[in-house]
């Protein structure tokens, strides 16, 4: 009689990781179904569409006054500051009652998390060869259980759209597809604090970068066309710029409530940098790409290198909120790259800390004395600093192996 066979340690680890991924997926679905109304941020998206459909200007002061009548007993609307390319998304959701629209928005966001993880896995597989489904489970479990993901779903924020845009960009870069990359930059430009750096990095990367950015700019203008037609280009642009300037003066966008160097500088010296310093992320993204190209280390088909070039300056210079840190998750591709020992270890440690940054900040008791909402901002800023450095090192390091055989760029 043969002795009973037991699973090997490797099989046990694989099963555990698959269970982690399935548990993360189940948690994400449960979280999306169990949450109540998005009292904070999604109502901005919904109400902007409501005003557009009424033929009114959401960039005017009437957004706030009409919002007081629409949302009684909740937090006050404080101006619509998203670009007019949100017209289609906002108006689609405004076709439904707010409660129904909230369910649709959360369902869409959950689908984008699943789809984004799938695109990241496809990008890694195309760039680095076959990968196990265990890796897919690990990636999904990690993204699904991040505090930033739950926070985004709870308040109806838009960070998951940016996360998905970065995943699309990774997939398009691995495929060398102009169409996929243009779609990605278009999605990222829905939140210009991410899209401008992404467009700059793609533009500097060469090999069809100009065409990608041109197509994305044309698509963004096309998406904004209904808003321009209904309200007028001048009135829309002026209202958007006015609201952006006003938002920079709100407490929720002040250095104690946001992350990055702006927060750390205010914490250490009391100096407040203006919000437009976020635009410097585009300059640094271009500098990273050009430096890697000058050193001969730029890989045109490396999704992890392009994402790192975008996210290194973004995480450092752009004032983000705790829920925005979901955009750091695609840096997992850099962790998986071969030959990226130093940067990979730094990024892995940073991502693990960021995944539960709120809990860790509470346990450490480390916070900016003036913070009133996002109490984890100081801890998160301290983690983002080495994360940005590790991402920059990943961009500049020597390629682990020769670049894959180039394919013709597709549209």
N, C-alpha and C positions, 0 to 999 in steps of 0.2 A: 504494500500500500504506500503510495507516494505521500510525503509529508505535505501539509497544507501550505500553499504559497501565499505570501503576503505582499502587498504593494510596496514598491521601492520608495525610498525617500523622495526621489524625483517625482514619482506619480502622486504621492501625497501632497507635495507642494503644488503641483499642477491642479489637482482637484481643489485644493484650498483657494487658489487664485481664481478658478472658475466660479467657485461658490461665492467668493468676494464680489466678482463681477455681477453675478445674478442677484445677489443681495443688494448691490448698489442700484441695479436697474429697478428692482422691486421697490426700494426706498424712494427712488425718484418718482415712480408712478404713484406711490402712496402719498408722497408729499404734494404732488400736483393736484391730486383728487381731494385731499383733506383740507387744503387751505381755504380760507374765506375770501372775501373781496379784497382786491388789491387797492387798499385805501390810499397808498402813497403815490406811486409813480405811473402806473398804467393809465390812470384816469387822465393824465396829460395827453397821452397818445390818443385815447378815445375821444376826449373832448375837442382836441384840435381837428380831428376828422369831422366831428359833429358841427363845428363852426364852418369848416370848408364846405360841407354839404349844404349848409344854410346860406352860403354865399358871403359869409362874414370872414374877417381877417383874424386868425388866431394869434398873430404877432402884435395885435393892438391891445390896449388896456382893457378892452371888452372881454378878453380871455379871462381876466381875473374877476371882473364884475359879474359876468354871466356864470362863471364857475361857482361863485358864492351862491347863486340861485339854484344851480344844478346839484351841487354837492353840499348838503346841509349837515353840519355836525362833524365834518371831517377836516383834515388839514387843508389849508388855504392854497389855491393855485397861485403860483408866483411867476407867471410868464412862460410862454412856449419858446424854447430856444433850440429846437431841433431844426435841421435844414428842411426846405420845402420838398425834398425828395422823399419825405415820409408820407406824402399825400396819399398814395395808393394804400399803404398799410393802415394809416389812420382812418381813412374813409371806409375801407372795408370793414374794420371793426366797429365803426360808428353806425353801420347799417343794423347792428344788433343792440338790444338793451345792454346796459353796462355789465350786469351780472353774467349774461350769456357771452358777451365779448371777452370778459375776463377768463372764462373757461376756455374759449377758443385760443386766446393768447397763450395761456399756460400749456395747453396741449401742443401748440405749435412750438413753443420753446423746448418742451420735452423731446419732441421729434428732432429738433435741431441739435440737441445734445447727443442723441443716438446717432444721427446722421454725421455730425461732426467727428465723433470718435471713429466711425467707420471710414471717413475720408482720411483721417490721420493714419489709421492702420494701412489703408491702401497706399498712401504716400510713402510710408516706411517700407512697405513690401516692394514697391516699385523701385525705390532708391537703394535698398539694401538686400533684396532677395526675399525668399519665402519666409514668412513668420508664422508662429503658432497662434491658434485661436486663444490660447491662454493669455497672450499679450493683449488681445482685444478685450478680454474679460478684465484684465488688470487696468487697462486704460479707462474702460467704461466705469468700473468700480470707483476709480480715483476721482474722475470728473463728477460722477453722480453724488458722491459723498462729500464734496467740498462744501464748506460753509457758504462760500460765495454763490454756489449754485442754488442752494436752498433760499438764501436771502433774495436772490434775483427773482425766483419764482414767487416768493411771498409778497414782495412789494410791486411786482409787475415791471421790473426794470428791463432794460434792453441789452444788458451785457452779453446775453447768450447769442444775440445776433452778431455781435463783434467776434465772439468766440467761433461761431460757425464760419464767419468770413475768413478768419485766419486758417481754419481747417480747409476751406475751399482753396485758399491760396497755396497751402502746402500740397494739396492734391494737384492743382494746376501746374505748380512748379515741377513736381516729379514727372508729370506727363509732358511738360514743355508745351502746354496748351495755352494759346493766347486767349481763347474764349473763357476757359475756366479762371484764368488769372484776372481777366477783365471783370468777370462776375464777382470775384472775391474783392477786388478793390472797390467796386460799386457798393457792395454790402458794407465794407469798412468805412466808406465815406458817409454812410448814414450817421456815423458818429465821427466827425472830423478829427477829434483828438487821436483817433487810431488811424483813420483813413489817410490823413496827410502824410504821416510818417511812412505808411505802407506804400503810398504812391511814389514818394520820394525814393525809397529803397528800390522799388521795382524799376523806376526810371534810371537809377544809377547802375543797376545790375547789367545793363546792356542786353543784347539778344532780344530784340522785340519789345524792350521796356517802354519805348515811346508809343508803340501801337497799343500796348496794354492800357497805359494810362489814358491815351486819347479815347479809346473805346469806353473806358470806365467813366471819363468825364462826360462823354456824349450820353451815356446811359443815365448818369445822374441828372443831367439837364433835361432829358426826356421825362424822367420820373417827376421832375419839378415843374414841368410845363403846365399841367392843369392848375397848379397853384398860381403860377405866374399869369396865366390867362384869366383866372377868376379875380385875382386881387391886384395884379400889376407887378412887374419886375421891380421897379424902384421902391414901391411901398413894401413889398415882401423883403427885399434885401435890407432896407433901412430898418424895418421892424426887427428883423433877425439880429442885426448888429446891435441895435439898442437893447434888446433883451439879453444878449450875451454880455454886454457891458454891465447891465443891472445884476445879472446872476453872479458876476464876479464879486459883487458887494454883499451877497447874501451870506448868512452865517454858515449855511450848509456847504458852501463852496470855499470857506475860509481855510487857511492852512491847518488849524487844529483838527478839522473834520476830513481832510484829504491826506493823501500819502505822497511819498517821494521826497526829493531834496527840498522842495518848498516847505514841506512840513518840518523836516529836520532842521532846516535853517531857522525857521520861526521858533522851534522848540529850544534851540541852543542860543540864539541871539535876539529873538523878538522881532527880527526883520521880516517883512512881508513882501515877497516877490509878487508881481502882478500875474494874473492868470494866463496872459499871453505867452509866458515863458514856455508853455506847452508846445508852442510852435518850434522851439529849438530842437525838439525831438527829431524833426525831419532833417535838420542840418546834421545832427549826429548820426542818424541812420545813413545818410549819404556818405558821411565821412568813413563810417565803418565799412561800407561796401567798397568804396574807392580804395581804402587802405588794404583790404583783402585782395582786391584785384591787382594792386601795385605789387604786393608781395607774391603774387602768383598762387594764392590760396583760395581764390573764389571758385566755387563749383556752381555752374549755372543750373544744374538739375538737383541741387541739394535743398530740399524744403526746410530742413532744420536750420541751415545757415541763413537763409533769407528771413525766416521767422525770428531768429535770434537777432539779426540786424535791425529788425523793426521793434522788437520788444525790449531790447537792452535800453535804448534811450527813452522809450515810452514809459517803462516802469520807473525810470529814474526821474524824468522831467515832467511828465504829465500828471497833474493833480487828479488822483483817482479816489473813488470811494471803495469801501470794503467789498461791495458786490462786484466791482469792476475787475477784481483780481482773478476772476475766472479766465480772463484773457491770457494769463500766464500759463495755463494748463498745456497749450500746444508745445511749450518748451520741452515737454516730455520726449519729443522727437530727438532733441539734442542729447538727452540723457541716453537714448538708445543707440546713438551713433557709435560705431567702433572707433577706437583710437582717441576718444574724447574723455580721457580719464579725469583730468583736472577739472575741466569745465563741467563734465557730466556729474561728478560727485558734488560740486558746488550747487548745480542746478537741482539735483535730486534732493539734497538737504533743504534747499530753499522752498521747493514745491511742497515737500512734506510739511514744513512749518506753515506755509501759506494756506494749506488745505484746512487747517484748524486754527487759524490765526486768532480768531475771536476768543476761543476757549483758552488758548495759550496766553493771550494778553490779559484775560481775567485772572488766570492763575498767577501770572507774574506781577500783576498789579501795576504794570508800567503803562502810563498814559499821559498825554498832554494835559496839563492842569485846566486848560480852557475848553477841552472837548466836552460836548453835550450830547452828541448822537453816536458818532462812530468811535467808540472807545478803544478800538484796536488799531487806530491809525498809526500811533507811534511805534508799536511793535511791528506792524506790517511794513512801515517805512524802513525800519532797521533790517528787516529780512530782504526787502527789495533791493537794497544797496548791494549786498554780495551777489544777489541773483542777477542784477544788471551787469556786474563785472564778469561773472561767469558766462553770461550770454555773449558779451563782447569778446571774451577769449575764444569762445566757440567759433565766432565769425572769423577771427584772425588766425586760428591754428592751421597747421598744415593738414591737407586732406588725408584721411585715413587710408584711402586707396584710390587708384585712378578713377577719374570720372567715367560713369557709364557711357556706352556708345551713344552719341547724339542721334536723336530722331528729328525728322522735319517738324517744325512747329505747326501745330494744327489750330484751326479756328473752330 
